């Protein structure tokens, strides 16, 4: 299926009661696959916010793509490193996506999807924004 596909294990986390057949169908249908990707990326944004001590990545598609593609371990490691440097109100944090082909593709092609983009509002109390490098 290529980029933006969901592995069975990740799909099962989103749809824990689905049978193997239902998971396969959900992964192959665009509407349900997009919905599952949204759930996973939303979880990434909330988890990074909590684990980093206040860094909001929810409005950075390339960063979300990085963590969607690489998984929970890199997200946890990155957030832990960032937590060591205390955030302050209005702070800007730079995150490097250059090591991941999917994240680079999203960054390079984001303008192609501008008409579909939404900008989620950061949760209250968020004090660090992200710049993608």
For each residue, the residues with C-beta under 8 A, 3 or more apart:
1: 4 5 27 28
2: 5
3: 69 102 105
4: 1 33 37
5: 1 2 27 33
6: 10 11 14 27 33 36 37 40
7: 10 11
8: 11 12 20 23 24 27
9: 12 13
10: 6 7 13 14 36 40
11: 6 7 8 14 15 18 23 26 27 36
12: 8 9 15 16 18 23
13: 9 10 16 40
14: 6 10 11 36 39 40
15: 11 12 18 22 23 26 36
16: 12 13
17:
18: 11 12 15 22 23 26
19: 22 23
20: 8 23 24
21: 24 25
22: 15 18 19 25 26
23: 8 11 12 15 18 19 20 26 27
24: 8 20 21 27 28
25: 21 22 28 29 32
26: 11 15 18 22 23 29 32 33 36
27: 1 5 6 8 11 23 24 32 33 36
28: 1 24 25 33
29: 25 26 32 33
30: 33 34
31: 34 35
32: 25 26 27 29 35 36
33: 4 5 6 26 27 28 29 30 36 37
34: 30 31 37 38
35: 31 32 38 39
36: 6 10 11 14 15 26 27 32 33 39 40
37: 4 6 33 34 40 41 68
38: 34 35 41 42
39: 14 35 36 42 43
40: 6 10 13 14 36 37 43 44 68
41: 37 38 44 45 64 65 67 68
42: 38 39 45 46 58
43: 39 40 46 47
44: 40 41 47 48 57 64 67 68 75
45: 41 42 48 49 56 57 58 64 120
46: 42 43 49 50 58 123
47: 43 44 50 51 72 75 76 79
48: 44 45 51 52 55 56 57 67 75 78 79
49: 45 46 52 54 55 56 57 58 123 126
50: 46 47
51: 47 48 75 76 79 80 83
52: 48 49 55 78 79 80 82 83 87 128
53: 82 83 86 87
54: 49 87 125 126 127 128
55: 48 49 52 79 82 87 93 126 128 130
56: 45 48 49 59 122 123 126 128 129 130
57: 44 45 48 49 60 63 64 67 95 130
58: 42 45 46 49 64 120 122
59: 56 119 120 122 130
60: 57 63 64 95 130 132
61: 64 65 106 107 110 117
62: 65 66 97 103 104 106 107 110 132
63: 57 60 66 67 95 97 103 130 132
64: 41 44 45 57 58 60 61 67 68
65: 41 61 62 68 69 97 100 102 103 105 106
66: 62 63 69 70 74 95 97 100 102 103
67: 41 44 48 57 63 64 70 71 72 74 75 78
68: 37 40 41 44 64 65 102
69: 3 65 66 100 102 103
70: 66 67 73 74 75 100
71: 67 74 75
72: 47 67 75 76
73: 70 76 77
74: 66 67 70 71 77 78
75: 44 47 48 51 67 70 71 72 78 79
76: 47 51 72 73 79 80
77: 73 74 80 81
78: 48 52 67 74 75 81 82 95
79: 47 48 51 52 55 75 76 82 83
80: 51 52 76 77 83 84
81: 77 78 84 85
82: 52 53 55 78 79 85 87 93
83: 51 52 53 79 80
84: 80 81
85: 81 82
86: 53
87: 52 53 54 55 82 91 93 127 128
88: 91 127 128
89: 127
90: 127
91: 87 88 127 128 129
92: 128 129 130 131
93: 55 82 87 128 129 130 131
94: 130 131 132 133
95: 57 60 63 66 78 130 131 132 133
96: 99 133
97: 62 63 65 66 100 103 104 107 132 133
98: 104 133
99: 96
100: 65 66 69 70 97 103 104
101: 104 105
102: 3 65 66 68 69 105 106
103: 62 63 65 66 69 97 100 106 107
104: 62 97 98 100 101 107 108
105: 3 65 101 102 108 109
106: 61 62 65 102 103 109 110
107: 61 62 97 103 104 110 132
108: 104 105
109: 105 106 112 113
110: 61 62 106 107 113 114 117
111: 114
112: 109
113: 109 110 116 117
114: 110 111 117
115:
116: 113
117: 61 110 113 114
118:
119: 59
120: 45 58 59
121:
122: 56 58 59 126 129
123: 46 49 56 126
124:
125: 54
126: 49 54 55 56 122 123 129
127: 54 87 88 89 90 91
128: 52 54 55 56 87 88 91 92 93
129: 56 91 92 93 122 126
130: 55 56 57 59 60 63 92 93 94 95
131: 92 93 94 95
132: 60 62 63 94 95 97 107
133: 94 95 96 97 98
